[in-house]
Amino acid sequence: MLFNELGLSADLLRAVEEQGYETPTPIQRQAIPHILEGHDILAGAQTGTGKTAGFTLPMLQILGDLPAGPRRVRALILTPTRELAAQVNESVHTYGKYRPIRAMEIYGGVSPRPQITKINRGVDVVIATPGRLLDHVRQGNIDLSFVEMFVLDEADRMLDMGFIRDIKQIIKRLPKERQNMLFSATFSKEIRELANNLLDNPAEIQVAARNTTADRVEQLVYPVDKARKRELLSEMIGRGNWQHVLVFTRTKHGANRLAKQLNQDGIESDAIHGNKGQGARAKALRDFKAGKVRVLVATDIAARGLDIQKLPHVVNFELPHVPEDYVHRIGRTARAGQDGTAISLVCIDEQKLLKDIEQLLKRELQKEFVPGYEVDKRIRAEPLQKGRPQKRKPRNAGSLSRPSGRNRPGKNARNNQRKRSGTAARPRAS
């Protein structure tokens, strides 16, 4: 099947052709006709399957010519991260370049004022993270009562990040008559419950078996002592002349530390995580895509939704606590028909995490041993911090601006309290 057999208009096909695509992916072949027919969609698809174009192309076609009168938000796409919002927005602009449709991103970590300005000018498609969008709704900056199409992208990650309450609040503000689409890499009990409440007689699409990884990804495990992981990673990058490597750590601090160490080894590296401002995250990603940076060190939340073409190597410097996150991580490689390699550096502390991953995949991963990096059997396993990444805390009733220092019980307030109690603040030990 070719794109021109899916019922898309000539201007959309022209935009698709300019991107070099002729044949739709399985998710696109199945989703696009159902969406064009007006059906609700429940789709199970791993990252890298082309699902973004699978809903943006038919959405652009359905929205069609703009109705007379003021521009109103007619399509809403919710994503779990800023990076994914940017990716989806790029897709809307790429495929909608020959249509007079305005799209914009809405997410936190940046000033809300430019977003408010764009909203006031009129916008047809909004791609947003739930928290910042809900802030705008509560402040009366945006009206969602004319939304015709609603997409919940990467719903499994939404739930993992604690967005469910915000999502429900947003759904309450949408009109009852609308077309809904839910995309998720996995179908947990919670996802099924959400789908039952959101979707009306949906067409169910499953293009990959539940919790499976891409067939084109070679997965290797390298046992190594924790203290020698960075050394081995540097040697592998240098020996293999790897030019484009995405490396995962469990923590923000760990990402910063590893990027600094790799730079000291002469390997151009940068880190991307939730504590970095949006500008710094966007720059790190641009530099990585442009080849100015060889290694991008990322945490799971920051990396979710990253669409990096021709990424041959993904390295798990540390295994994730949640086995499903391993699937999402290695799904960054072997995209768009390319081959890829996923390498995990596993120390004695992580054996339980490795077993959980293998149980999820229903197979044992291949082990490779590097001469000179043999595991010291005298080292005993130490317990790792358990549990999922922290759930997102409930939001305040939604101010778009950060409280000023005068109104926050910060350091000055604590010092004043010490003075009232007759004690002075002691300097921290360095």
C-alpha positions in Angstrom: 0.0 0.0 0.0 1.1 3.6 -0.8 0.2 6.9 0.8 -1.9 7.9 -2.2 -4.2 4.9 -1.5 -5.2 6.1 2.0 -7.6 8.9 0.9 -5.4 11.8 1.8 -5.7 15.1 -0.2 -3.2 16.2 -2.8 -1.6 18.9 -0.7 -1.0 16.4 2.2 0.5 13.8 -0.2 2.8 16.5 -1.7 4.1 17.3 1.8 4.6 13.6 2.6 6.4 13.1 -0.7 8.7 16.0 0.0 9.8 14.2 3.2 10.8 11.2 1.1 8.0 8.8 2.2 6.0 6.6 -0.2 4.9 3.7 1.9 3.0 4.1 5.2 4.1 2.2 8.3 1.7 -0.4 9.8 0.3 2.1 12.3 -0.3 4.6 9.6 -2.0 2.1 7.3 -4.4 1.1 10.0 -5.0 4.4 11.8 -5.4 6.9 9.0 -8.5 5.3 7.4 -10.3 4.9 10.7 -9.6 8.5 11.7 -10.7 9.8 8.4 -14.0 7.9 8.8 -14.5 9.7 12.2 -13.9 6.7 14.5 -12.4 7.0 18.0 -9.0 5.2 18.1 -7.3 3.1 20.7 -3.8 2.4 19.4 -1.0 0.3 20.8 2.3 1.3 19.2 5.9 1.5 20.3 8.0 4.6 19.7 9.5 4.9 16.3 6.5 3.4 14.5 5.4 6.5 12.7 2.4 7.1 15.0 2.7 10.9 15.1 2.1 11.2 11.3 -0.5 8.5 11.8 -2.8 11.0 13.6 -1.5 14.4 12.3 -2.1 13.6 8.6 -5.8 12.7 9.0 -6.3 15.4 11.6 -5.1 18.0 9.1 -7.4 16.6 6.4 -10.5 16.6 8.7 -9.9 20.1 9.9 -9.8 21.1 6.2 -10.6 24.6 5.2 -11.0 27.1 8.1 -14.5 28.0 9.0 -15.6 31.6 8.8 -15.2 33.8 11.9 -12.5 33.9 14.6 -10.0 31.1 14.9 -10.7 28.7 17.7 -8.9 25.6 19.1 -10.3 22.8 17.0 -7.8 20.1 17.8 -5.9 19.3 21.0 -3.0 17.0 21.4 -1.7 16.2 24.9 1.9 14.9 25.4 3.8 14.0 28.5 7.0 16.0 27.8 8.1 19.3 26.2 10.3 17.4 23.8 7.4 15.3 22.5 5.2 18.4 22.2 7.9 20.0 20.0 8.2 16.9 17.9 4.4 16.7 17.3 4.2 20.4 16.5 7.0 20.0 14.0 5.0 17.2 12.4 1.9 19.3 12.1 3.8 22.1 10.5 5.7 19.8 8.2 2.6 18.0 6.8 0.4 21.0 7.0 2.7 23.4 5.2 0.2 23.7 2.3 -2.7 24.3 4.6 -3.7 27.6 6.3 -3.7 25.9 9.7 -2.0 27.5 12.8 -0.5 25.2 15.4 1.4 26.0 18.6 3.1 24.3 21.5 2.1 24.9 25.1 4.4 23.7 27.9 6.0 24.8 31.2 9.5 25.8 31.9 9.2 29.0 29.8 7.4 32.3 30.1 3.7 32.0 29.5 3.4 35.5 28.0 4.5 34.5 24.4 2.0 31.6 24.6 -0.8 33.9 25.6 0.1 36.3 22.7 -0.1 33.4 20.2 -3.4 32.1 21.7 -4.9 35.6 21.4 -3.9 35.8 17.7 -6.0 32.6 17.0 -4.8 29.0 16.8 -6.4 25.9 15.3 -4.2 23.1 16.8 -2.7 23.1 20.2 0.0 20.6 21.3 0.4 20.8 25.0 1.7 19.2 28.2 -1.2 18.9 30.7 0.1 21.1 33.6 0.7 24.3 31.7 -2.4 23.9 29.5 -4.5 23.6 32.7 -2.9 26.7 34.0 -4.0 28.6 30.9 -7.5 27.2 31.1 -7.9 28.2 34.7 -6.6 31.7 34.0 -9.2 32.1 31.2 -6.5 32.4 28.5 -7.7 29.6 26.3 -11.1 28.2 25.4 -11.4 24.4 24.7 -15.1 24.3 24.2 -14.8 24.1 20.4 -12.4 21.2 20.2 -13.4 18.7 17.5 -10.5 16.3 17.8 -8.6 15.2 21.0 -5.4 13.1 21.0 -3.8 11.6 24.2 -0.3 10.6 23.1 1.9 8.2 25.1 -0.8 7.7 27.6 1.2 5.1 29.6 3.9 7.7 30.3 1.2 10.3 31.2 0.0 8.0 33.9 3.6 7.1 35.1 4.3 10.8 35.5 1.2 11.5 37.6 -0.8 13.5 35.0 -4.1 11.7 35.4 -5.8 14.3 37.5 -4.8 17.1 35.2 -6.0 15.1 32.2 -9.4 14.5 33.7 -9.7 18.2 34.5 -8.9 19.0 30.9 -11.4 16.5 29.5 -14.1 18.0 31.6 -13.6 21.3 29.7 -13.9 19.6 26.2 -17.2 19.4 24.4 -19.0 16.0 24.6 -19.2 15.7 20.8 -15.6 15.1 19.6 -13.4 12.5 18.1 -10.9 10.9 20.5 -7.6 9.1 20.0 -5.5 7.4 22.6 -2.0 6.1 21.8 0.0 4.0 24.3 3.0 1.7 24.1 1.4 -0.6 26.6 -2.1 -1.4 27.7 -2.2 -1.7 31.5 -5.3 -2.0 33.5 -5.2 1.8 34.2 -4.9 2.5 30.4 -7.9 0.3 29.7 -9.9 2.1 32.4 -9.0 5.5 30.9 -9.8 4.3 27.4 -13.2 3.0 28.5 -14.1 6.4 30.0 -12.7 8.5 27.1 -13.4 6.6 23.9 -16.8 5.8 22.2 -16.8 2.4 20.4 -13.2 2.8 19.3 -11.3 1.0 16.6 -8.6 -0.9 18.4 -5.2 -1.1 16.7 -2.2 -3.1 17.9 0.8 -3.0 15.6 3.3 -4.5 18.0 2.9 -7.2 20.6 2.6 -5.9 24.1 5.8 -4.9 25.8 8.0 -6.1 22.9 11.0 -4.4 21.5 11.9 -3.5 18.0 13.1 -6.5 16.0 15.9 -4.5 14.4 17.6 -3.6 17.7 20.5 -5.8 18.7 20.5 -6.0 22.5 23.8 -6.7 24.4 24.6 -6.8 28.1 28.2 -6.0 29.3 28.8 -7.1 32.9 31.2 -4.6 34.5 32.0 -3.2 38.0 30.1 0.0 38.8 33.3 2.0 39.4 34.6 1.1 35.9 31.4 1.8 33.8 32.5 5.2 32.6 36.0 3.9 31.7 34.4 1.1 29.6 31.9 3.4 28.0 34.7 5.8 26.9 36.7 2.9 25.5 33.8 1.5 23.6 32.9 4.9 22.1 36.6 5.5 21.1 37.3 2.0 19.8 34.1 1.8 17.8 34.4 5.4 16.6 30.8 6.0 17.6 29.7 9.4 16.5 26.1 9.4 17.7 25.3 7.9 21.1 22.3 8.3 23.4 23.2 7.3 27.0 20.7 6.8 29.8 21.2 7.4 33.5 18.7 7.1 36.4 19.2 10.5 37.9 19.7 14.1 36.8 22.9 14.4 38.9 24.2 11.2 37.4 23.6 12.6 33.9 25.5 15.8 34.6 28.4 13.9 36.2 28.7 11.4 33.3 28.6 14.1 30.7 31.3 16.1 32.5 33.5 12.9 32.8 33.1 12.1 29.1 34.1 15.6 28.1 37.2 15.2 30.3 37.9 12.0 28.3 37.8 14.1 25.1 34.4 12.9 24.0 32.0 15.9 23.2 29.0 15.3 25.5 26.0 17.1 27.0 23.2 16.2 29.4 19.5 16.6 29.1 17.1 16.3 32.1 14.2 17.9 33.8 16.3 20.4 35.9 17.6 22.1 32.7 15.7 25.0 31.3 13.8 24.5 28.0 16.4 26.6 26.1 19.3 24.5 27.4 17.5 21.3 26.6 16.6 22.4 23.1 20.2 23.5 22.4 21.6 20.2 23.7 19.3 18.3 21.4 20.1 20.6 18.4 23.8 20.1 18.9 23.4 16.4 19.2 21.3 16.1 16.0 23.8 18.4 14.2 26.8 16.3 15.3 28.4 19.0 17.4 28.0 16.6 20.4 28.8 12.9 20.1 27.1 11.8 23.3 23.8 13.0 24.8 23.3 11.8 28.4 19.6 11.7 29.3 17.2 10.7 32.0 14.0 8.8 31.1 11.6 11.7 31.4 13.7 14.0 29.3 14.3 11.5 26.6 10.7 10.3 26.2 9.5 11.5 22.8 12.9 12.4 21.4 12.8 11.6 17.7 16.4 11.3 16.5 16.9 9.8 13.0 19.8 7.5 12.3 20.7 6.9 16.0 22.8 3.7 15.8 23.7 3.3 19.5 21.7 3.6 22.8 23.5 2.8 26.0 22.0 2.0 29.3 24.7 3.3 31.6 22.3 2.4 34.4 19.3 0.1 34.1 15.9 1.6 34.9 13.9 0.6 37.9 10.8 0.1 35.8 11.3 -2.7 33.1 9.0 -1.0 30.6 11.3 2.0 30.6 14.0 -0.2 29.1 11.7 -0.8 26.1 11.1 2.9 25.7 14.8 3.6 26.0 16.0 1.2 23.3 13.1 2.3 21.1 15.1 5.5 20.4 17.3 3.5 18.0 16.3 1.4 14.9 13.7 3.9 13.8 12.4 4.4 10.3 13.7 1.0 9.1 17.2 1.5 10.4 19.2 -1.0 12.4 20.5 -0.2 15.9 22.3 -1.5 18.9 21.3 -1.2 22.5 24.0 -1.8 25.1 23.5 -2.2 28.8 26.4 -1.8 31.3 25.3 -3.9 34.2 27.0 -4.1 37.6 26.3 -6.5 40.4 23.8 -4.1 42.0 21.6 -4.3 39.0 21.2 -8.0 38.5 17.6 -7.9 39.9 16.7 -5.1 37.4 18.2 -7.1 34.6 16.1 -10.2 35.5 13.0 -8.1 35.6 13.7 -6.8 32.1 14.4 -10.3 30.8 11.2 -11.5 32.3 9.3 -8.7 30.6 10.9 -9.5 27.2 10.5 -13.3 27.9 14.0 -14.0 26.9 17.6 -13.8 28.2 19.7 -11.0 26.8 23.1 -11.8 25.2 26.1 -11.2 27.5 29.4 -9.9 26.2 32.6 -9.8 28.2 35.4 -7.2 27.5 38.9 -8.4 28.3 40.4 -6.2 31.1 37.0 -5.4 32.5 36.2 -8.7 34.3 33.8 -8.4 37.2 35.5 -8.5 40.6 33.6 -11.3 42.4 34.7 -10.0 45.8 32.3 -7.0 45.4 29.0 -7.5 47.1 25.7 -6.1 45.7 24.4 -2.9 47.4 20.7 -2.1 47.5 19.4 0.4 44.9 16.8 3.0 45.7 13.6 1.2 44.9 10.4 2.3 43.1 9.2 4.2 40.1 10.2 7.7 39.3 8.4 10.0 41.7 4.9 10.8 40.7 4.1 14.4 39.9 2.8 16.2 42.9 -0.7 17.7 42.8 -0.6 21.2 41.2 -1.6 24.4 43.0 -4.8 25.9 41.7 -2.9 27.1 38.9 -1.0 30.3 38.8 1.1 30.8 35.7 3.7 32.9 37.5 6.1 31.7 40.2 5.5 33.3 43.6 8.0 36.1 44.4 10.6 35.5 47.0 8.7 37.9 49.4 5.8 35.5 49.5 7.6 32.3 49.9 8.8 30.8 53.2 12.3 30.6 52.1 15.7 31.1 53.7 14.9 34.5 55.1 11.8 33.2 56.8 13.8 30.4 58.4 16.5 32.8 59.5 13.9 35.1 61.1 12.4 32.1 62.9 15.9 31.3 64.3 16.3 34.8 65.5 13.0 34.7 67.3 14.0 31.5 69.0 17.3 32.9 70.0 19.5 30.8 67.6 21.6 31.9 64.7 21.8 30.2 61.4 24.9 28.1 61.2 27.0 27.8 58.0 26.7 24.5 56.1 29.6 22.2 56.3 31.4 22.1 52.9 
